[in-house]
């Protein structure tokens, strides 16, 4: 046993009032290598406070399985302390009356000063904070293996035209150009990157946030589906059902040249012992330079009857936005801190670049919410988009014009 570690933990427990310790049960789907390592940091933080952490992890990168279980638990009157919920789903749970008011913690810890406006808007139901943001992920990243590009003799692409030209040469050289998993959320992650490149941020917003049928069913969307379908030629024969972290491992090992995925992929590279700039490169997805598709991970907090557990719940809310935790968690997860008063000196260049683009795009109109990660629209509309996009991508033959017509009709029926 490490005596020094035990003594430090004991002192922390005393300082945080272990006598009134409670239990926090946290539902999440962070189960892959880098993600699991990140969530363990939160567990350590809570247990150092003297509270008991009850892990409620359900595998599945998009969280669909976790949400099914959560609904059953909540309806039966036995919700967890907090659950990994984000975007419009927070508002839905708020409307149903399940979420607790965190304004006392928010006021004491000055959340309105340290959080960016987009996060404050998402975390509040009415005038009350009911959820706590953990980080900011940039979804429109291109991850590349520089050694593969050097062997093939092509540059990492910055536009869609450059992507297809490079992908042809990479494929001819015997590598998988684009590591991808055919799960619906991964398909839409790729789709939204192509959509942002083709539509631009204004029409992206009109299509997927405002649900403007003139854009959703228009010629520009036909062009999106056309370019998206071309991606299918470069993902290899075994892409169906492949987990996102397996796809990242393909880039890390040099089996594949690229992956378009959120910056949680960086946690997998780091867990694999790889160095940014040397073993892997991070660049904006082709055609999206200066633009930022955001995913904000967050935990929604449920009403609890037990007083000790309710206090432990507030300890959890405070711990998530603690500067030390924000630093250690996001260094491990691959994301950037949600607090805007953080020094990123410890972070790598990918993270520093991410923060610069986040701030710039917040001012320029280039900041857009992720469809695949549930930030752009309701879960019902998201499900409709998932179905249309995945069916189109996975079909042996597909007509972009028919896909656009189906998308418009599916979204309209889900509104």
KAFENKA-V222126 format. One record per residue. N is the residue number from 0. RES is the residue in one small letter. SS is DSSP state (~ for helix, > for strand, _ for the rest). D_LAST is the distance of its C-alpha to the last C-alpha in Angstrom with 2 decimals. Layout:
N,RES,SS,D_LAST  N,RES,SS,D_LAST
This chain:
0,x,_,57.11  1,x,_,56.49  2,x,~,58.33  3,x,~,57.15  4,x,~,53.47  5,x,~,54.04  6,x,~,55.78  7,x,~,53.07  8,x,~,50.38  9,x,~,52.53  10,x,~,53.06  11,x,~,49.37  12,x,~,48.72  13,x,~,51.42  14,x,~,50.21  15,x,_,46.68  16,x,_,47.94  17,x,~,47.91  18,x,~,49.34  19,x,~,45.99  20,x,_,44.15  21,x,_,41.03  22,x,>,38.65  23,x,>,35.37  24,x,>,33.25  25,x,>,30.77  26,x,>,28.02  27,x,>,27.37  28,x,_,27.20  29,x,_,29.79  30,x,_,32.24  31,x,_,33.38  32,x,~,36.68  33,x,~,35.79  34,x,~,32.94  35,x,~,35.20  36,x,~,37.92  37,x,~,35.67  38,x,~,34.46  39,x,~,38.11  40,x,~,38.88  41,x,~,36.64  42,x,~,38.28  43,x,~,41.70  44,x,~,40.80  45,x,~,39.78  46,x,~,42.84  47,x,~,45.08  48,x,_,43.93  49,x,_,45.35  50,x,_,42.10  51,x,>,41.23  52,x,>,38.37  53,x,>,36.75  54,x,>,34.82  55,x,>,31.72  56,x,>,30.89  57,x,_,28.68  58,x,_,28.87  59,x,_,25.93  60,x,_,25.10  61,x,_,21.32  62,x,_,21.62  63,x,~,19.69  64,x,~,22.83  65,x,~,23.46  66,x,~,20.16  67,x,~,20.90  68,x,~,24.34  69,x,~,23.28  70,x,~,21.10  71,x,~,24.16  72,x,~,26.48  73,x,~,24.59  74,x,~,24.12  75,x,_,27.81  76,x,_,28.84  77,x,_,30.10  78,x,_,27.83  79,x,_,29.36  80,x,_,30.50  81,x,>,27.91  82,x,>,25.27  83,x,>,23.96  84,x,_,20.45  85,x,_,18.83  86,x,_,16.12  87,x,~,13.03  88,x,~,14.46  89,x,~,17.37  90,x,~,15.49  91,x,~,14.07  92,x,~,17.67  93,x,~,18.99  94,x,~,17.11  95,x,_,18.53  96,x,_,21.93  97,x,_,23.14  98,x,>,23.99  99,x,_,27.35  100,x,_,28.48  101,x,_,30.19  102,x,~,31.27  103,x,~,34.94  104,x,~,34.90  105,x,~,32.81  106,x,~,35.29  107,x,~,38.35  108,x,_,37.23  109,x,_,35.86  110,x,~,32.36  111,x,~,31.37  112,x,~,34.18  113,x,~,33.86  114,x,>,30.11  115,x,_,28.37  116,x,~,25.91  117,x,~,22.85  118,x,~,23.90  119,x,~,24.65  120,x,~,21.24  121,x,~,19.58  122,x,~,22.30  123,x,>,22.24  124,x,>,20.44  125,x,_,21.59  126,x,_,25.20  127,x,>,25.88  128,x,>,26.01  129,x,_,24.61  130,x,>,24.59  131,x,>,27.06  132,x,>,26.49  133,x,_,28.89  134,x,>,28.80  135,x,>,27.26  136,x,>,26.72  137,x,>,26.65  138,x,_,24.65  139,x,_,25.86  140,x,>,29.42  141,x,>,31.73  142,x,>,34.34  143,x,>,37.52  144,x,_,40.84  145,x,~,43.48  146,x,~,46.19  147,x,~,44.35  148,x,~,43.83  149,x,~,47.49  150,x,~,48.71  151,x,~,46.74  152,x,_,47.70  153,x,_,44.37  154,x,_,42.55  155,x,_,39.24  156,x,_,36.70  157,x,_,35.04  158,x,_,33.16  159,x,~,31.39  160,x,~,34.48  161,x,~,36.72  162,x,~,34.61  163,x,~,35.04  164,x,~,38.72  165,x,~,39.42  166,x,~,37.53  167,x,~,39.74  168,x,~,42.87  169,x,~,41.74  170,x,~,40.98  171,x,~,44.35  172,x,_,46.02  173,x,_,44.75  174,x,_,42.00  175,x,>,38.29  176,x,>,36.74  177,x,>,33.34  178,x,_,33.01  179,x,_,29.62  180,x,_,28.16  181,x,_,25.87  182,x,_,23.56  183,x,~,19.83  184,x,~,19.60  185,x,~,22.79  186,x,~,21.63  187,x,~,18.64  188,x,~,21.16  189,x,~,23.27  190,x,~,20.54  191,x,~,19.36  192,x,~,23.07  193,x,~,23.59  194,x,~,20.55  195,x,~,21.96  196,x,~,25.35  197,x,~,24.34  198,x,~,21.79  199,x,~,23.35  200,x,~,21.72  201,x,~,20.59  202,x,~,18.64  203,x,~,17.40  204,x,~,15.95  205,x,~,14.50  206,x,~,12.89  207,x,~,11.63  208,x,_,11.39  209,x,_,10.76  210,x,_,8.64  211,x,_,11.36  212,x,~,11.52  213,x,~,15.28  214,x,~,15.59  215,x,~,13.17  216,x,_,14.99  217,x,_,18.29  218,x,~,21.74  219,x,~,21.48  220,x,~,18.82  221,x,~,21.31  222,x,~,23.87  223,x,~,21.82  224,x,~,21.57  225,x,~,25.22  226,x,~,26.44  227,x,~,24.39  228,x,~,25.95  229,x,~,29.37  230,x,~,29.00  231,x,~,29.19  232,x,~,32.83  233,x,~,33.85  234,x,_,32.48  235,x,_,35.24  236,x,_,35.34  237,x,_,34.55  238,x,_,31.28  239,x,_,29.19  240,x,_,28.62  241,x,_,30.63  242,x,_,29.88  243,x,~,29.21  244,x,~,32.45  245,x,~,34.38  246,x,~,33.16  247,x,~,34.35  248,x,~,37.64  249,x,~,38.06  250,x,~,38.08  251,x,~,40.29  252,x,~,42.82  253,x,_,42.94  254,x,_,41.61  255,x,>,38.69  256,x,>,38.65  257,x,>,35.15  258,x,>,31.86  259,x,>,28.66  260,x,>,27.44  261,x,_,26.89  262,x,_,30.06  263,x,_,30.18  264,x,~,32.03  265,x,~,34.86  266,x,~,35.47  267,x,~,36.22  268,x,~,38.66  269,x,~,40.36  270,x,~,40.62  271,x,_,42.27  272,x,_,44.79  273,x,_,43.70  274,x,_,44.28  275,x,>,41.88  276,x,_,43.47  277,x,_,45.91  278,x,_,44.19  279,x,>,40.67  280,x,>,39.12  281,x,>,35.89  282,x,>,34.50  283,x,>,31.26  284,x,_,29.36  285,x,_,30.71  286,x,_,29.71  287,x,_,28.12  288,x,_,31.26  289,x,_,30.81  290,x,_,27.06  291,x,>,25.56  292,x,>,22.42  293,x,>,22.42  294,x,>,21.83  295,x,_,23.10  296,x,_,24.19  297,x,>,24.38  298,x,>,25.34  299,x,>,23.79  300,x,>,26.59  301,x,>,26.65  302,x,_,28.81  303,x,_,32.15  304,x,_,35.03  305,x,_,37.92  306,x,~,39.44  307,x,~,40.82  308,x,~,37.57  309,x,~,35.75  310,x,~,38.35  311,x,~,37.99  312,x,~,34.25  313,x,~,35.10  314,x,~,37.61  315,x,~,34.90  316,x,~,32.70  317,x,~,35.80  318,x,~,36.82  319,x,~,33.60  320,x,_,34.21  321,x,_,37.97  322,x,~,39.29  323,x,~,41.31  324,x,~,38.45  325,x,~,36.08  326,x,~,38.75  327,x,~,39.65  328,x,~,36.15  329,x,~,34.76  330,x,~,37.97  331,x,~,37.41  332,x,~,33.66  333,x,_,33.77  334,x,_,31.44  335,x,>,32.55  336,x,>,32.99  337,x,_,30.35  338,x,>,33.26  339,x,_,34.18  340,x,_,37.83  341,x,_,38.68  342,x,_,41.45  343,x,_,40.44  344,x,_,44.07  345,x,_,43.80  346,x,_,40.72  347,x,_,40.98  348,x,~,40.34  349,x,~,36.88  350,x,~,35.76  351,x,~,37.62  352,x,~,36.07  353,x,~,32.61  354,x,~,33.27  355,x,~,34.68  356,x,~,31.67  357,x,~,29.29  358,x,~,31.27  359,x,~,31.74  360,x,~,28.14  361,x,~,27.13  362,x,~,29.34  363,x,~,28.75  364,x,_,24.98  365,x,_,25.10  366,x,>,23.40  367,x,>,19.88  368,x,>,17.80  369,x,_,17.74  370,x,_,14.77  371,x,_,17.04  372,x,_,18.08  373,x,_,14.84  374,x,_,15.52  375,x,_,13.09  376,x,_,9.60  377,x,_,8.31  378,x,~,10.05  379,x,~,7.34  380,x,~,6.33  381,x,~,10.08  382,x,~,11.12  383,x,~,9.72  384,x,~,11.62  385,x,~,14.49  386,x,~,14.97  387,x,~,15.14  388,x,~,17.24  389,x,~,19.54  390,x,~,20.18  391,x,~,21.10  392,x,~,23.32  393,x,~,25.06  394,x,_,25.73  395,x,_,29.33  396,x,_,28.45  397,x,_,25.26  398,x,_,24.42  399,x,~,22.42  400,x,~,21.52  401,x,~,20.19  402,x,~,18.20  403,x,~,16.55  404,x,~,15.75  405,x,~,14.29  406,x,~,12.23  407,x,~,10.76  408,x,~,10.18  409,x,~,8.84  410,x,~,6.22  411,x,~,5.37  412,x,~,5.67  413,x,~,3.80  414,x,_,0.00
